[in-house]
């Protein structure tokens, strides 16, 4: 989709047309899952199909603060921003095109 802003525009258009949506990412750790959790839970309940807790599918965490899934339900973090704290040691140094 090109990022969360474009994904939200598409989600909003689908909801406006009466379509149900699945809010997901291609998979990832806590930062990506936090974003899709917020967007999924900001979708009207009648238009939500499902989403996935991708942070539980990976072997390396990239943040702390995602609430534990309970009874097949995922919640979004409640702290400011995405609600998670990045684990900076898990990120590679930036690379720049030459």
Secondary structure as UniProt FT lines:
FT   HELIX           4..16
FT   TURN            17..18
FT   HELIX           30..41
FT   HELIX           45..47
FT   HELIX           54..56
FT   STRAND          63..64
FT   TURN            71..72
FT   TURN            81..82
FT   STRAND          85..86
FT   HELIX           88..90
//
